[in-house]
Amino acid sequence: MIVLSDPKVINIPVQDCGEPLAEMASVPAIVLDPRERDEAGAYGRVRTGVLERLCSASELLPDGLKFLVVEGHRSRAEQTRRFALYEERLRRSGITDPVDLRRQASAFVSPVEVAPHCAGAALDLTLVDADGVELDMGGAVNGHRTGDEKYCPLDASGLSHQARRHRDILARAMGGAGFVNYPSEWWHWSYGDRYWALISKADSALYGPA
């Protein structure tokens, strides 16, 4: 897996298209979850083009299902804080080599200089049914925070048939709308950022820090 701290990602050029951030709450087909709500409300915003693609993805879901978005945009200060916290957690577990520490931290929290969330290009999301109940995805959004790393990868082994089917539904809808998944996090999908550019073989990223 290519992690976000890899030079292949960092060296992707950015030609920001200048799209503004848009409010996801304005779209009835999308449900916002407050668990990562910040004081400025950034969590509920993404770039206009990202929101348009999310709307397209919602049309690819089976009847009765909706996206539950946990987080969109994230400030640079918050991204820096989260990366430092996860690095410290890994350091306490015995990882001391700076290069290895940065690489392992990047599996779950991006370095701020390339963070898709800071560009308004990324979504952490899951699926809910018609009653607003979250589907069984085989692991929680941000499961790495609770030591549940085993089930965080999209293709994690040991999932129930139901959880695998739900992940496949999510992947088909998001992939069908042009998003790419960060493989270590089944819930993380992005469009237009450096990681997306690398995976989709685009010449440059569409979105820089927003």
C-alpha positions in Angstrom: 0.0 0.0 0.0 1.2 3.5 -0.8 0.7 5.7 2.2 0.0 9.4 2.1 3.5 10.3 3.4 5.1 8.5 0.4 7.1 10.9 -1.9 5.0 9.6 -4.8 2.1 11.3 -3.2 3.8 14.4 -1.9 5.5 15.1 -5.2 2.2 15.2 -7.1 1.7 18.9 -8.3 -1.4 20.8 -7.3 -3.3 23.0 -9.8 -6.2 24.1 -7.6 -9.3 24.7 -9.6 -10.6 27.3 -7.1 -13.9 25.6 -6.3 -15.4 26.8 -3.0 -16.4 24.6 -0.1 -20.1 23.7 -0.1 -22.5 22.7 2.7 -23.4 19.0 2.6 -26.4 19.7 4.8 -28.1 21.4 1.9 -28.5 18.0 0.1 -31.5 15.9 1.4 -30.0 12.6 0.1 -27.0 13.0 2.5 -27.2 12.6 6.3 -24.6 14.4 8.5 -23.5 12.8 11.7 -22.4 15.1 14.5 -19.7 12.9 16.1 -16.9 14.9 14.5 -18.6 18.2 14.5 -16.2 21.2 15.1 -17.0 24.6 16.3 -16.7 26.2 12.8 -18.8 23.5 11.2 -16.0 22.6 8.7 -16.9 18.9 9.0 -20.0 19.5 7.0 -18.3 21.0 4.0 -16.5 19.7 0.9 -15.5 21.2 -2.4 -18.4 21.8 -4.8 -17.2 19.1 -7.2 -16.8 16.6 -4.4 -20.4 17.2 -3.3 -21.7 16.9 -6.8 -20.0 13.5 -7.1 -21.3 12.4 -3.7 -24.8 13.2 -5.0 -24.1 11.1 -8.1 -22.8 8.3 -5.8 -26.0 8.4 -3.7 -28.0 7.7 -6.9 -26.1 4.4 -7.3 -27.1 3.1 -3.9 -29.9 0.5 -3.5 -33.3 1.9 -2.6 -33.6 2.7 1.0 -29.9 3.4 1.7 -28.3 6.7 2.3 -24.8 8.0 3.0 -24.0 9.0 6.6 -21.2 11.5 6.4 -19.0 11.7 9.5 -16.5 14.3 8.3 -15.6 16.3 5.3 -13.3 19.3 5.5 -10.8 19.6 8.4 -8.6 22.5 9.4 -4.8 22.3 9.2 -4.6 22.9 12.9 -6.9 19.9 13.7 -5.1 17.7 11.1 -1.7 18.6 12.7 -3.1 17.8 16.2 -4.5 14.4 15.1 -1.3 13.4 13.4 0.8 14.3 16.4 -1.5 12.3 18.7 -1.4 9.2 16.6 2.4 9.4 16.2 2.7 9.7 20.0 0.5 6.6 20.4 2.7 4.7 18.1 5.8 6.0 19.9 4.5 4.7 23.2 4.0 1.3 21.6 7.7 1.1 20.9 8.2 2.6 17.4 11.0 5.1 17.6 12.5 5.3 14.2 11.3 8.7 12.8 10.9 7.4 9.2 9.0 4.3 10.3 6.9 6.3 12.8 5.8 8.8 10.1 5.0 6.0 7.6 2.9 4.0 10.1 1.1 7.1 11.3 0.2 7.9 7.7 -1.7 4.7 7.4 -4.5 6.3 9.4 -3.7 10.0 9.7 -2.3 12.0 6.9 0.6 14.5 7.2 -0.9 17.9 7.1 0.9 18.9 3.9 -0.9 16.3 1.8 -4.1 15.8 3.9 -7.1 15.2 1.6 -9.5 16.4 4.3 -7.7 19.8 4.5 -8.3 20.2 0.8 -12.0 19.6 1.2 -11.5 16.6 -1.1 -12.2 13.7 1.3 -15.2 12.2 3.0 -15.4 9.8 6.0 -18.7 8.1 5.6 -20.8 5.0 6.0 -24.3 3.7 5.1 -27.6 4.0 6.9 -31.0 2.3 6.2 -34.3 4.1 5.7 -34.7 4.4 9.5 -31.3 6.1 9.9 -29.7 3.0 11.4 -26.0 2.4 10.5 -25.4 -0.8 8.5 -23.0 -3.4 9.8 -19.7 -2.6 8.0 -17.6 -5.0 10.1 -15.9 -2.2 12.0 -16.5 1.4 13.1 -15.6 4.6 11.3 -12.2 5.6 12.7 -11.8 2.2 14.2 -8.0 2.8 14.5 -8.7 5.1 17.5 -10.1 2.1 19.5 -7.5 -0.4 18.5 -9.7 -2.0 15.9 -7.1 -1.7 13.1 -7.6 -5.3 12.0 -11.0 -4.5 10.4 -10.2 -1.0 9.1 -8.8 -1.9 5.7 -11.5 -2.0 3.0 -10.5 -5.6 2.1 -10.0 -6.8 5.7 -10.2 -10.5 6.2 -12.6 -12.1 8.7 -15.6 -10.0 7.9 -19.1 -11.4 8.0 -20.9 -12.0 4.7 -23.2 -9.1 5.6 -20.4 -6.7 6.4 -18.6 -7.6 3.2 -21.7 -7.0 1.1 -22.3 -3.6 2.7 -18.7 -2.6 2.0 -19.1 -3.7 -1.6 -22.2 -1.5 -1.9 -20.3 1.4 -0.6 -17.3 0.8 -2.9 -19.4 0.4 -6.0 -21.3 3.6 -5.4 -18.3 5.7 -4.5 -16.0 4.2 -7.1 -18.7 4.6 -9.7 -18.8 8.4 -9.0 -15.0 8.7 -9.4 -13.8 8.5 -5.8 -10.8 6.5 -4.7 -10.5 4.7 -1.4 -7.6 4.9 1.0 -7.1 1.2 1.4 -6.4 1.2 5.2 -9.7 2.9 5.9 -12.9 1.5 4.5 -14.7 4.7 5.3 -12.3 7.2 3.6 -12.9 8.3 0.0 -11.5 11.2 -1.9 -11.6 13.0 -5.2 -9.3 15.6 -6.6 -6.5 15.4 -4.0 -2.9 14.2 -4.5 -3.7 10.6 -3.5 -6.6 10.6 -6.0 -4.3 12.0 -8.7 -1.7 9.2 -8.1 -4.2 6.4 -8.1 -6.2 7.7 -11.1 -3.0 8.7 -13.0 -4.0 12.4 -13.3 -1.3 14.9 -14.1 -2.0 16.9 -11.0 -4.3 17.3 -8.1 -7.4 19.6 -8.5 -7.5 20.7 -4.8 -4.9 22.0 -2.4 -5.5 23.2 1.1 -8.9 25.0 1.5 
